[in-house]
Amino acid sequence: MTEMLSKETFLKKVFNFEENKDWKFEGDLPCIIDFYADWCGPCKTVAPILEELSDEYEGKINIYKVDTEAEQELAAAFGIRSIPSMLFCPKDEQPQMAQGALPKHNLEQVIKDVLKAEK
């Protein structure tokens, strides 16, 4: 199941950008962060795919959602200008950002290549 993040939970579970200038991942599992808005059509297309992936990769990756309308400071911190945007956070490497509604097979490839997770 995907989990909603507020700025407060983001700082604890992903990256405390208030304390660290350089990327330092705080999570236990690699993750995908979906920056979205309720009014965004492509975001609604991606949401059920992310739910499926969350079930399929349970215990291997976390999938988080950030509502860019409610969490404008968080969206601004990552320079989110278009949605959906997804931040892929491996455990020990730099995160990578992708924009647009990626199809499931593309997301699975990123999970394998970037997050180093297998089903």
Buried (B, 14 or more C-beta within 10 A) or exposed (E): EBEEBEBEEBBEBBBEBEEEEEEEBEBEBBBBBBBBBEEBEBBBEBBEBBEEBBEEBEEBBBBBBBBBEEBEEBBEBBEBEEBBBBBBBBBEBEBBEBBEBBEBEEBBEBBEEBBBBEE
